[in-house]
Amino acid sequence: MIVAIKPKQQWQQATWDDYVALRDDYKSDRCKLFFDNQHLWVEMGAEGINHAKFGDLFAMILLVCATKFPDLKLSTFGGCQIEKKGNRAVAPDIVLYVGDDAPTWQSGQSRFIDLEQWRSPDLVGEISDTTLAIDLDEKKRLYADLGISEYWVIDVRAYRIFTFRLDQEGVYRECEFSQVLSNLAIALLEKTMELLDTKTNTEAAIWFSKQIQDL
């Protein structure tokens, strides 16, 4: 029997079938869903100005990185549901694969990234406007459990990026450079974020592109 899931931001006891029912409900298009160990997190609401502005900035930053480092063959799937069937599900704001073996969709397959079929992303990130606490706690643990090499938490209020790299013991350790993006300095990304006090996100992305030309 499928139970009713209340649309509020807290972990609720639920089955995988509950998660699937809510995921496939067209009315939940504005939800981000996370599932872990018989518990469901429903992140409600449309994006606000800050979330949208910073999210688009980082999409442009990744485009600049793809141009600068074409051999990396970057593929992005921002917001796509990632599932380990029956066990875990996540929906990061940023999803990045490096290399040729990025997920592709074919008719008859799941619309989502099925980790029984595809490997885990190389990098995921959360744009944190109102969700910083859970992004640095429960979501961080979830992404580590899924074996995702690098995790960014982008604090839009403090212009800060918490960057974590998965070690050999499967634990995230904070780092100052992105190994996924050719040792890109996180401090440079934070300086780019700070420009949004006075500039548009497209102007900030252009500034960033000029800074990495000589790297």
N, C-alpha and C positions, 0 to 999 in steps of 0.2 A: 504494500500500500504506500503510495506517495504521500508524504506529509506536506502540509502548507509551510512554505518558507516565508518568514516575515522580512520585508525589505528594510533592514537596519544594519548599521555597521558594527557588528559584533559576531564572534564565532557562535554558530548554532549547530546543535547536533543534527546530523542528516546522513542519509545513505548516498551511495554513488548514484542510484536511480533518482533521488531527489535532485542531486546536482544536474544530471543529464536533462531532467524535465525542465528545470529552470533555465539551463543553457539554451535549450531548443525552443523556449517560449518567446515568440516574437516581441512580446511586451517587455522583455528584459534586455532589449538591445542596448540600453544605456547603463547596464550593470557590468561590473568587473567581478568575476567569480573565481574564488580560490577554494580548493577542497583538500583536506588533509586528515587522514585517520578518523573518518566518520564525523568530520566537522566541516562546516561550510561558512565561508566569509563572503558576504554580499556587499560590494562597494557600490553604493547607489549614487545617482545623480549625473547630470550632464557636466561637461568640463567647464570650469570657470576661466576667466581671462588669463590668470597667471599660468594655470596648467597648460592651456592651449598655446600660449606664447612661448613658454619654455620648451614644451614638447616639439613645436615646430622648429625652434632654434636648434635642438639637438638632431632633428632630422636633417637639417641643412648642414650641420657640422659633420654628420656621417657621410653626406654626399661629398663634402670637401675632402674628407679623409679617403674616400673611395677614389677620388680624382688624384690625390697625392700619392696614394699607395695602391695602384691598380693591380699589382700582383697578389694582393690579399683577396681579391674577388669577394667583396662584401655584399651580403644579401640581408635586407632588413624586412622584418615582419611585425612592426609595432602594433601592440594590442592583440595579436593573435593568441587564441587560447592554446595552451600547451598541456597535454594530458599524458599521464601514466595510468592507463585504464584501471578503474576500480580502486585506485590508490591515491593519486594526487592530481591536482589541476591548478594551473596558474595562468595569469593574464598580465604579463609585464607591459609597461608602456613602451619600452625599447626591447627589441629582440634582434640580435645580430648573429649571423653565421659568417664564418670565414672559410673560403674554399669552394670547391665545385660541388660538394655533396650537401647543398642546402635543400630543404624540403620543396617538393613540387606537388601540385595537385593533379589528379587524374579522375575522370568520371567514375563514380562508384566508390571512391575513397572518402575518408573522413575529411571534412572541411578544415579540421584543426590539425595542429602538429602532434601527431601520435608518436610518443617516444618508444613504442614497440616497433615502429617502422623507421623512425629517424633518430639520429643522435641528438643530444642536448645542444642548445645554442652555445656559442662561445662567450657571449655577453648578453646580459639582460639589465634593464634599468627601470627604476620607478621615478616618475616626476612627483615629488612630495610637496604638496601644498597643504593639505589637511590630514595627511596619513603618515607623517614622519615616524611616529612611534611604532606602528605595526610594520612599516617598511624596514626599520632597523632591527626588528625583533622576529616576529613570526614569519614574515616573507623572506627575510634573510636566511632563516633556517630551512625553509622550503626549497629555496633555490640551491642551497648547499647540498641538500639531500638529493636533488635532481642532477648533481654533478656539473653544474654550470660554472665554467672556469672563472668568470669575472662578473661582479655585480656592482652596479652604481645606484646610489640613492642621491637624487638631485634635490637638494633643499632649496626651493625657489625663494623662500623668505630670507634666508641667510646667505644666499649666493655661494653655497658650499656643496661640494660633491664628496660623499663618503664612498670610497672605492675599495672594493674587497677582491682579493685574489684567493682562489681555492688552493690550499696546500695539499701535500701528499696524504695527510691524515683526513682530508675531506672537511677541513675547517677553514672558514674565511678569515684572512688576515688583511688588515688595512694596508693599502699601498699608495704610493705617490705618483706612479706611472702606470699607464695602461699597457700591459704586455700584449693584449689582443690587438691594439692599434699601434704597433711598432714603437713602444715605449713613449707614447705621447704623454706629456706632463699634464697631470690633473690641474695643477696651478694655472696653466694656460686656459683651460676650460673655465675655471672659476673667474678669471679675469674677463673672459668673453661674456659670461653671465652678468658681471657687474655693469657692463656697458648698457644693459637694458634699463638702467636708471635714466639714461638720457638719449638712447638710440633705439631704433626699431630692431626687431630680431633679424631682419635681413641685413641691416647695416652691421650688426654684431657678427653675423656669419661671414660677411665680406672681410671684416677686420681679422677674424680668425684665419681666413684663407691666406691673407697676406703674411701672417705671423709664421705659418708653417711652410712657406715657399722654400725657405733655405734649410729646412731640416733634412 
